[in-house]
C-alpha cells in the first residue's frame, strides 16, 4: 500500500480569478486573493482555501469597511503601490482583524500573512525596528488565539519564526532559484549569494517543524515549470512555480493532468444568447466528457480572447460562426498557442480569413479548384475511420485544402484528379471544415466521423482514468426521481382516487428501490391552487414519505416556466428578456402556476421554502437532505445556482437525453451538466414521459420507449446511468401506468447499484470537481469522496496491494471500472499481472472504506436495499465473517447476499 505522507502536501498561490474545482482539489492548500474570486470555493473547500492578508502594508485600492488612517503610514512600497504601516498602532491591528473577520464571514478558515517583512524599512532605527518586530509577534499571537483552528501561513518573517512557531503551520519564501524582476518585467536566476542566504533560512524553518514552501517564477511552459519544481523538491522544500504576478495556474513537482478543454464559440448566434442551445454544448460536450475531459465554453462575442491557456487547458476547440471582434485576432492567438505546444482543433471553419499565407503557417497549402460545380467527386476515409452516423457530404470547394505531414481523415478526389482534404489531423491539432464532420438534415445532426476517436486523436487527449458518474461499485447506477406535477390528477379508471394515491399502491409499494419524489408546494399546500383539497393531499404526501425507500424533494412553489425571468427580479436581465416576458404574459398570463396572491417571483420561496415544506411532510429521519428538481424550461441561471448551492440544496433536471431506436443519434445524448461560471447545473440521466408522449398528447404508453434509451446509453458505450423519471400524472391513465410498470420491471431486472437522486447529483457534480495526477508510476485521484468510480478504456488489472483506498475493479464491454472508497484521495496502480488478493468485483451499493494491512483485507459496504456483493477470492484467502449473508462460491468468485442487511463489514484473511 502506498502511504501518503505530510511531506507530500501541495500548496498553490493564485491571485487572479483563474481557479476551478479541479485545480483546487489537486492541491492541499490554495492561497487566493479572495476579492478576485467567488467565495463559493471557500464554502466548498474550507480546509483547502487560504485567504491572502497583507499584514505589514496597506492596500489603498482595496475596499474596506473602515478607511485607513494616514497616521498609520510610515513609508511606501512603490513597486506594489502600497503603504507600509506602523504595526504598533492598535487601530491598525484592529483594521487588519476587521479584514480577517470579513474573510471569515465569507467562509475562509485559513490565512496567508504577507508583507511580514515590510517593517524592515525601519532597520536603520534599531529601537523602532525592535518595537515593530515585537508588535508583529504580538499580532500573530492574538490572531492565533482568536482563530485557534485556522492554518496560518506566513511569507518569510524569518527573524521572528522562533517566537511564533507555535502559531503558524507553514512559511513561504519567494525565489530560491528563479525570480521575477517587477521593474524590468523579466525572469532572472537568483544570484548565488541570495540563494545561499535563503537556503539557510529555509533549513532553519524546516527544523522548527513547519511546512516550508518556495515559490519560483518563470514564463516557461508547464513541463519546464514542473522540472523546476522537482529541483526544489529534491532540495527538501515544497515547490510552487508560476508566473511573476501569480495570475496563472502554476505547477508543483507532481504532474497534474489537465482535464479542461477550452471551446471558443459565438454565443450571440443562439436562442436568448444562451449557451444551452449552442452546438458546442449540445454536440461537442458529451463526447469530451465521456473521454474524461471538462468542456469549458468560452464566448468570444462578449469577451477578449483568453491569454492564459497552457497553464490550465489540455487543448482548444474553435467552433465559432458569424462575426465577432475577435475573428481576425484568432489567427495570431492560435499561432501563439501552437508555438507553445497547445493542440487546436478548428471545426466548421477557421473563423479568421484563411489566406494562403496564413494557412501555410499551419502547414496547409491551397489550390484553386478547376472543376465544375456538378462534376462528380469521390470521398475516401482514412484507414481506421469510416462513416459514423451518416456519410459525409461536402459541398463544392472553390479552394482545395492540402495539409502537409498530416493524417488525411477524409479526402475528396475531383473529376480532373485534383484532391482536397476537408478533415485532417495535423501536427498542431486538426481541422474539420463544413459538413466533413457533422451533417445537419432538418432538425437532426449526424456525426460523419466517430467524435470520440476524432477528438482524442486531434487534440492528443491522454487515455486517463475517467471519473465516471454512471457507475457505482462496478455496476451501472439506477435511480428514480419524480417531478411533482399532477399530484391532484384523478385516476381515469377510478375518479375517487388521486394519481398519487394510485401510484403509492401500484408503484411505490410494489418496487422497493430508492426513489426521490418531489412535490409542488403550490399544488399541495393550503396557500396554493387547491386549498380545499390540500388536507387530503398533505395526508397522502405523509403516507408517501412514510414508505422507507421514498426520499422527499421539492419541485418548487409555483413551478416557474422560465427561470431566466428570475434574473429580472434579481437585476440580471438577458437581452431578450423583456420581449420574452411580454409574449409569455400575453399567451399564458403567468410565468408560473397562478398561485393566489403570488404575483412576483421569489427565489427564496421557490427554493429554500418549498424544500422546507416538502420536508415538513416527511418523517424527521428524512428531513436532513435538501433536494430540488428544476421546473419548466429547467434553465436556472448562475444567480439561481449560486443561491441554491449556498442554501445546501442538491438540485437537478434539464438535459435532453432521448436517444431511441428511431433516432439513435448522439445529438440526443446530453452531457452530465452545464457550466454557469463557477457553478454547474446537473442534468438528469434520461428524459421523462412528457417527452416520450409528445408533451402528454399521446400515445400515453410512450414512456416504455425509455427502455430503448436506457439500452442505447449502455451499448456500445455506457454514457448514462439508468434514470426512471416521470410525473405524478402518469398515474392518472391506465396506458401510462402500464408503461411505468414495464419500465420499472425492466430496470429492476438489470444488475445495478441502486441509489437515490441525491447520491447521483453528488457523483455527477464530482465529475466536474475531480483532480487527477500522474504519480509514483500510477494515478492519484482527488475529490470530495462522493464520486467513487473511475474508468479505464482498456482491459487491465489493478494492483490492489500497491494501490490506496481502491476496493476493486470489474471488466465490462472492453472497459475497466475501478471502485474507490469514500476517502478524498486515492492512488491507483495498474498492472497486467493476475491479482492474488481479495477485491470487490461489484455490489448493489457502495464502498465506505477499504483497508489492507499485511495479509488482511477489510471492506465496509453499504446499500439502500438488501446488500449483495461479488468478491474475487483467491484460494489462499478466506472470509472471516459473513453473519447474516448467504454465500455462494464459483471458482474464485464469492457471491454474498442478504435480504435484510444494508451494510456489512467483510474481513478476508490470506496466507
N, C-alpha and C positions, 0 to 999 in steps of 0.2 A: 504493500500500500504506500502511495506517495503521501508524505506528510507536508502540509503547507506550514511554513514557519513564519513568525512575525517579521523576520528579515525579508520576506517576500512582499511586504507592504508596498503599495504603489501610491504615489502622490502625483496629482496634476494641478496645474495652475493656468486658468483661462480667465482673462479679464474682458472678454467680449461676450456676445450672445451665442457664440459658436460652440454650444454644447448640445448633447442629446442623451437619451437614456442609455444607448449602447456605450457611449463614451463614459458616462458616469459609472455604470456597472462594471466597466473594465478596471476602474481604479478603486482603491480603498478610501482615499480622501481626495476631494476635488475642491480646490480653493478657487473661489469665484468673486468677481465684482458683483455683489448682489443686486445693485441698481441696474445692471445690464441685462439681467435675465428674469424670467418668470419665477416667482418664488415657489411654484409648484414642485420644483426639483428639491427644495428644502423639505417640503411636506412628504414627498415620495421617499426621500433618502436622508432622513435626519441624521443618521450615523455617518454618512459619507460627505455631505456637503459642508464646506467650511467658508465662512464669510470673511472677506478682506476687511481689515480695520486699520486705518492709519493712526498710530499712537503718537508719534513724535511730530507729525506735520498736519496742518490744517489744509483741507482741500477747498478752496474758495468756491469752486464751481458746484460743489455738492449741495443739494437741497437738504436742509436740516430743520428740525423743529425749532431749535433755538439758534439765532445767528451767533457767529463767533465774535468775541470781543477783541478789538485791535490791541488792547493792552496785553493780551497773551503772547503776542508775536515778539520773538527775539531775533529772527533772521528770516531769510527766504531761500528757497531752492529754485533757482531759475530754470534748471533743467526740466523740472516737472511742474513748474508754475504753482508751487505750493509754499506754505508759510510754516516756518519752524516755530513751534510753540514752547512756552515755558511750562515744563511738567510739574513745577512746584505749585502752580495755581490750582487750588481746589475747584474753582469754577471750570477750569479747562478739563480737569479729570471728570467732572460731572458731565461736561459736554461729550466726552468720549463714551461714558457709561450710557448716556442718552441714546447715542448711535447704536450701541450694542443692544440696548433694550429694544430698540426698533427692529433690529435684525432678529432678535429672539422672538419677537411677536410675529415676524414673517415666517418663522419656522426653523431658523438656523440655530443649531445647538453646539457648533464648534467655530472657533475664530482664529484667524491668521493675523498676528500682530506685526504690522510692517512699520517701517521708518523707526525702528528701535534705536538706531544709532544717530538719529538726527541731532541729538543734543551734543554730539561731538564738535559742533561749531563753537562750543564754549570751552574747548580744550585749553586755550591759552589762559583762561581764568580758572585755575585749579580749584579754588573754593566753590565757584559757581558750578563747575563741571561735576564735582562730587555731590553737590546738592541735587543737581538734575538726575544724576545716577541713582541716588537714594530715593528720589521721588518716583522714578521709573520702577524700581524694585517694589516700592510700596504699592504702586498701581497694579502691578501684576499679582501681588499677593491678594489685594482686595478683589480683583477680577476673579481669581480662582475661588475665593471664599464665597463670592456672590453666585458663581456658576460652577459648583464643585464637580459636576458631571461633564462639563464641557472639555473638549480636547483643545488645548491652547498650543498653537504653533507659532514660533517667532522667527523673524528674519534677522539673522545674526544675533546681536546682543551678547557677544562672547564674554565681555568683561563682567557681566552680571549673571552668567549661567549658573555658577556655583550657588548663588543666592536664591535663584528661582527654579532650580532643577526639580523641586517637588511640585511646582505649579504647572509646568509645561510638559508636553509629550514629545515634541519634535522641534528641531532647529533647522532653519533653511539658510543656505548661503548661495549667492549667485556667482557663477563664473569661476569655476576651478580650472577649466581647460579653455573654454571659449566664452568670449564676452561680446556685448553689443555696445558700441560707442554711439550714444544718442545724438551727440553733436554732429558727428560725421555720418551718422546713419550707416555705419559699417560694422561688419562682423570681423572680429580680430582674435588672434590667440592671446591667452593671458600670459603676461611676462613671467619669467621663471621665478623672480623674487616674490611676486604677488602670490603665485601658485604655492610656493614653499610655505609662506606665512599662513595662507588659508588652510592648507593641508594640515598644519599643526593644530589649528583651531578646531577643525572638524574632528580630528582624532581625540582631542580633549573632550569635545561634546559627546562623542560616542562612548567614551569611558564613563560618562555620567549616566549611561543607560538610556539616552534619548535616541529617537529616530533622527538620522542626520541626512538631509536632502541637499543635493547640489543641482541647481538649475543652470543648464547650459544653453547658449544661444547660437543658432546657425540658421541660415536661409536655405540650406541644402534640403534635399528630399527626405522622405521618410526612412529609407534604408540607411542613408548616411547618418541621420539623427539617431536611429536605433544603435548603430555601431558606436557612436559617441557615447550613448547611454551605457552600452555594455562596458566601455572603458572605465566609466565612473563606477559601475557596479563592481568591477574587478578591484578597484581601489578601496572597496569596502563601504561605499555610500549608496544611498537611494538616489537614482538619477531621474531627471526630467529634462528633456531637450525640446526647445520650442523657438519661436521667433522672438525678436528683440522686444516687442511690445506685448507679448503674451496674448496675442489675438487668435492664434490658431490652435488646433488640437495637436498637442505635442506628443512626444514618444518617450517611453521608458525602455528598459532593456529587453522586455518581452514583446514578441511580435503580436500586435493587435490586428485581427482580421477585420478589415473594413467591410461592413455589410451594406453600407449605403450606396445606392446608385442614384446619381443626380439626373433628373429628367427635365430638360428645358422645353417649355411649351408656351403657347399663346392662349391664355385663359379667356381673353376677351371674345374669342370666337364662339364660346359655348353658352348655352342657355343660362340666363341670370348671372353670367360670368362666374359660374360655379364649377369648381374642379371636378365635382362628382359626375358631370356629364361629358368630361373630356375623354378623348381616345387614350391618352396616356394612363388614365385611371381605369377605364373600362376594359382596355385591351392589353396594355403592357405590364400593369402592376402584378396581376395574378401569376404569370409565368416567372417573374422575378422573385416573388415571394416563395413560390414553390422551390426555387433553387436556393432559398435561404437568405435572400437579399431584400433590403428595405427600400422601396421606391420613394424618393424624395422629390416631389413635384414642385417645380420652380417656375413661376410665371414671369416670362421676360417682357410682357406687355406693360407691367407696372413697376418692375424692379430693374436696377442695374445688374449686369452680369456678375455673378459671384466671383470674387478674386481668390478666395480661399477654397481650393478644390482638392488638391493632392493630399492634404492633411486629414481629410475626412472621408472622401468618396473613393470607392473601388473603381468606378468607371462613370462615364457620362453618356446619356442618350439625348440626342437633339431631335425632337419631333414637333416642329412648330410650323404652322401655316400662317398666311396673312402677313400684314405689315406691322412691324413694331420698330421702335427707335433703336433696338439692339440688332436688327437683322444684319447690317453690314459690319457691325462691331464683332459679330460672331467669327468672322474669318480670322482676325488677329487673335481673338480669345482662344479659339480652338487650336491654332498653330502653337501658341504658348503652352497650352496644356499638353499637346502631343510631344513637344520638346521636353517636357518634364516626365514623360512616360505614361501619361494618363490615356487610357483607351477610350475612344469616342466612336459612337455609332450614330450615323445620320439615318433617319427614317423619313421616307416620302420625298424629301428634297434636302438640299444643302442649306437652305434659308438665305445665306448670303448669295450674291451674284456669282455664279460659278464660272468665272472666266477661265480661259485656257491656262493662263499663267498661275492663277490660284490653285486650280486642280492639279497642275504639275507639281506644286509644292506638297500635295498629298499623294504624289506618285500615280496620278491618273492622267492619261492622255485623252484628248478629244479629237474625234474625226467627224467630218461632215457626212451626213447620211445622203448618199446619191441614189437611193431607192425611191420608188413612188409610194404614196400613202397606202395603196391597196395591194402592193406586192406581197406575196406570201412570205412568211417567216417560220423559222424552226426554233423552238425553245428546248434547251438542254439543261438538266440539273446535274450538278457535280456529283460524283460518286459519294454516297453517304447521305445525300439529300434526295427528296422526291416530293411530288405534290402532297400537301398535307390535308387540308380540308377542301381545297379546290386547286385546280391547275392555275398557274399564274397566267395573267392576260395583260401583257404590257402594251401600252399604246405606242403609236408610231413616234420614233425618236428623231428629232432633227439633228441632234448631236449624239454621237456614239461614245459611251464611256469605255475606256480600255485601261484597266488598272494594271500596274506592274507589280511583280513579286507578290501576287495575291491569290487567294483561293476563289475562283470564279464559280460561286454557288449557283448562279443562274445566268446562262448565256443565251444570246439571240443571234441566229445566223440569218442574214437577209438574202434575198434572191440573187444579188450580184456578188455574194461571197463575203460582204462586209459583216463584221461581228461586233457585238456590244455586250457589255456586262452590267446590267442594271442592279445586280445584287452581288456583293463581294465581301469577303473577309480579308482585310488588309493588314499590313504590319502595325498600323496605328489604331486599328479597330475594325471599322467596316461601314458599309452603306447599303441601303435598300431603297431604290428610287421608284416612285409611283406605285403601280399595282404589283410590283415584283414580290412584295412580301404579304400584302393584305389586299383582298378584293372585296369591294362593297357592292352588293346587289340588293336593291330595295333597302330594307331596314336591317339586313343581315351583313355581318362582316366575317369573312372567311380567311383564315391563315393559309397562305400558299406554300409556306415552309413551316417546319417544326419550330415554334418560337422558343421552346425550352433549349433545344440544341443550338439554334442560331444565336440567341442572346449569350449563352455560355461561351460559345466559341469566339464570337466577335468581340465581346467585352472581356475575354480572358478571365471569366469568373472561376475562381477556385472551387474544387469539389470540397465543400466544407460540411461539418456536421450541422445539419439543418434543424433549427428549433422548430418542432412540429406540433402545433396545437390540435391536430386531427386525431392524435393517438395518445393513449394513456396506458401505462403498464403493458405495452406490447399489443394492445387491442384498439381497434377503431372506437372512438368516443361516440356514445349515444346519449343525447339529451333531448328533453322535450320542453317547449315553452309555449304558453298560450297568451295571446292578446285578449284583453277583457271585453272586446266588443260583443254586444248581443247577449249580455247576461240575462236580460229581461225577455228575450225572444221566447215565444211559446212553441212547444213541440207540435208540429203539424198533425201528427198522428194521435196526440193526446193533449189538447189545448189546456188541460188543467195543470200541466207541468211546464215549468220554465226550462229552457235548453240546458242551463247549468245543472239543474236537478237531474235531468236525464243523463247528462254526462257523468255525474257522480256515480250513478249505478251502472251505466253501460261501459264507461271507460276508466274512470279514476280508481274505482274499487277493483275493477277487473284486471288492471295492469299495474302491479305493484313495483313500478320502477320510478326513479327520480323524475319529478315533473314540476316545473316552475310555472305557476298560474297567476295571472295578474287580473286586477280589477280596474275599471274606470270609475273613479270616485263619483263623477258627475252622473253616472247611471245608478249607482248603488246607494249612495249617501242620501240622507233626507234633504240636503241642500240642493240636490240635483234635479234631474228631469222627471223623476217618478217618486215623489215624496210619499204617496200613499202605498206604493209597492215596496218602498225602501225597507221597512221592518222585515218583510218576508225575505227580501234579497240578502239582507245582512245575516239573517238566521241561516240561509243557505250557504253564504260565504263562510260562516264559522264552522258549519258542518264540513264544508270542503277542506278547510285548512286543518281540521282535526285529523284528516287522513294522514298517517305518518309520513308518507313519501311525497306529500304535496308541499311545495315551498311557496310562500306568498310573495307577491310582487305588485307593483303599480303599473298601470297603463295610462297614467296622468289623471288630472282632474277633468279636463274638458275635451280631451282628445284633439289637441291642436292639429290642424290640417297642414299648415305651412310654418315650419319652425323658423324660417327666415324672418317672419313677422315679429318674433320675439326680440330681434335686434332693433326693430323700430321702437319698441318700448325701452330698450336699453341703449338707445342712441348709437346704434351701429347699423346704418342703412346700406342696403345694396343699391346698385344703380337703377334697377328696375322695380324696386320695392313699392314705390308709390303707385305706379301703374298697375302692378300685380294686385296690390291690396284693393284698389278701386274696382278692378274687374271681379275679384273674388266676392266682395261685398254685394255687388250687383247681382251676381249669379246665385250666391247662397245665403247672403245676409250675415254670415259669420265666418270667421277663420277657425272656428271650433264648434263644438256642440253648444247649442243655445242654453247654457246653464242660467237659471234665473238670477238676476242681479249681478251677473259676472260679465262686465262689458269690456274690460281691458285685460290683456294677457298679463299674468303674474307668474314669474318664473318660480318663485318660492312655492306658491300654491300648486303649480303644475308638477313640481318635482318633490321637494322635501315633504311638503304637507300631504300630498297624495300618497307618498310611500308610507308616511306615518299612519294614514287612515287604513291602508291595506293591512299593515302590521297590527293595528289595533283589533282586527278581527281574527287574528291568529293566536294560538297558544303562546305563552310567554317564552317557551323554549325555541320559538321560531321568529322571535322579534329582533334578532341581532343583525341579520344580513339585510341590507337595504338594496332593493333591485328595482329598476325602472326599464320598461320597454317603450322605445320611442313610438310615437303615433304618426298618422298622416303621411307626409312625404318622407318621414324618417331622416331629415336633414338638419340635425342640430348644428348650430354654429359654434365657433370657438368659444364665444361667451357662455353659451349654454353648457358645453362640455366642461369648461373650467368650473362653472358653478357646481355642477353635479359631482365632479371629482372631489372638490373641496368639501362637499357635504358627505363624502364617504359612500356615495351611491354607485353601485355597479349598473351600467346601462348598456343596452344592446338593441339592435334592429337596423334594418336597412340592408343594402346589397341585394342584387337580383340574381341569385344562383337558381336557374330554372332549366338547365340543360336537360333535354329529354330525347327520346328516340326520333321524334320528328324534327327536332332542332338540336342535333348533337354537336354544337359548336362551342369552342372555348369562350367565345364572347358572351356566352350565357353562364359563365362561372365568375363570380365576383372575387376580389381579393379578401383578405381577412378583415380589412377595415379601411378607413380613410383618415389621413392626417389633416388636422386643423392646427397649424402652428405647433405648439408643444403638446398637443392632445391628439388622441386617436379615437375615432368612433369605431366601435367593434360591430361588425356585421353578423347577421345570422348565418347558420350553416347553409341552409336552403330556404326557399321562399314558402309562403303559406298558401292555404287553399283558395284565398281570394284570387291569386294569380292563376291557379290551375282551373278555376271555374269562371274565368273571364269576368272578373270583378263581381262575382256572385250572381252572374246572369245564367250560368249553366254551361255545361252539364254539371249537376251538383255532386256527381260521383267523381269529378275530375281530379280530386286530390289523390286518388290512388295512383295517378301518374307520377307522384313524388317518388315512388319506388324506383322508377326509371332514373330519376335524378340521383337518388342515393347510389344506385349501381354505377352510373356513369361518372360519379365523382370518387369512385373506388378503383375502377379499371379504365384505362391502363395505368392510371396514377391515382393515389389517394390524395385528392385535392381538398376534401371537406370531411368533417365528422358527419354522422347521421343526426339530423336535427328535425324531429317531428314538431311542426309549427302550424298552428291554426288559431281560430277564434271560437268563442263560445257559440256563435250562431251555427257552427257545424253540427251542433246537437239538435237543431230545430227541424231538420229534414232527414228522412229515412235514408236517402241516397248518400248524403254527406256523412251521416253516421256510419253507414256500411263502409264507405271509403276510409274513414278513420280507423275502423276495426281492421281493415285489410292492411293499412299502413302499420299499425301497432303490431299486428301478428307477424308481419314480415320483419319488422325491426327487432322485436324481442327474440326472434329465432336466430339472429346474427350473433356472432361471437364478438362481444363489445365490452367496453368499460363504461359503466352506467353512471353518469354524472348529472349534477344539477346545472342549470344555465349559469348560475353564479360562478361555478367552478370553471366552466368553459370560458366565460368572459375574462377571468384572470389569466387563463392559459393563452388566449388569443392576444391579450394585452402583453403577455410575456414574450410573444414572438417579436414584438417591436422593441423590447427592452433588453433582450439577451445579448451579452457580450461574449465573444469567442476569442481565444488566444491560442497560438501555437506555442507549446511549452514542453520541455523535457521529453521530446520525442512523441508527444501526444497532443491532446487538445484540452484546454481549460474552458469550462462553461460557467458563466456567472449570470445570475438573475435573482429575482426575489423568491425563488423556490416554488413558484406555482406551475410554471411550465416544466415538465419533468420528462420530456421525450425529445431526443434528437435523432435524426435520420441520416444514415449514410446511403447514398445512391449506388451502392455496390454490396456484394456479399462479403462480409468479413466477420471476424470474431473479436470479442472484447476481452482483453486480459484483465479479468476481474481482480486478481491479486495485486496487480500493479496500478489499477485504477482506484479512484477515490470517490465515494458516495455514488457508485454505479451499482445498481441492483441486478442488471441482466440485459439480455437482448434477444431479439427474435428476427428470423428472416421471413420476409413477406414479399412476394412478387418482385424479386430481384433487389430488394432494399433491406437494410439492416436498421431496425428500430431499437434504440438503446434507452433503457429505463433508468431514470435518476431518482434520487430521494428528495426530500424537502430542503436539503441544505442549499444555501445560495451559491456554493462554489464547488465545482466538480472537476475531476480530472479523468479523461478517457484515454486509455492506451489500447490501440488496435493491434491485432495480430492475425496471422493466417494459420496459426497453430491451433490444435484442438484444446478445449478447455477442460481441465480435470478437477475443477472445484464446483460447488453448487452455485447456481444462479437462477434468477427468475426468468422464465420464458414469457409468460403472460399471466394476467389476472383481470378480474372484472371490477377492480377498484384502483388503488394507487399505493405506492410505497411511501411510508413515512420516513423510515430510516433503514440503512444497511450498514452494518459494521462487520469487519472481519479482522480477527486477531489470531495470529498463529494459525491453527487449523480449525478454528471455529468461525462459523458464518451465521450472523444474526439478522433476520429480516423482520421488520414490523410493517404489516399491511393493513389497510382499511378499505371498506367498500360501503356503498349506500344500500346494498342488498346483501343477501347471504353470500359470504366470501367464497370465491373459488379461485384457485391458482395452480399453475403448472410450473414445476421446477425441474431444471436439469440436475440430476442426482447421479454422480459417478459411483461406481461400485465400491470405491474406497471410503464413501461417506454415508452417513445415516442421519435421519431426522430424530432429534432427541425428544421432541414433544409434539403431539398432534391431537390433544384432547378436544373432543367436540367436532372433529373433522373426519370425514370418510376418506380413506386412502385407496388409491389405485395406481399401480406402477406398471409401466410398459417400457421394457429395456431401461434406458437411463432417464426417463421422464416420470416424475412423480406428480400425480393429479390429486389435489386436495379440494374438498367441497364441504360446505356447511350450509344448511338452510336457515340457520338462525344467527350464527356468529357473523358480525360485520367488521370484526377486527381481530387480529391474531399476531402473536409473536412466534416465529419459527426459528429454531436454532439447529443448525446442522454441524455435526462433528465429523471431521475427516482424519484419517490415519496419517 
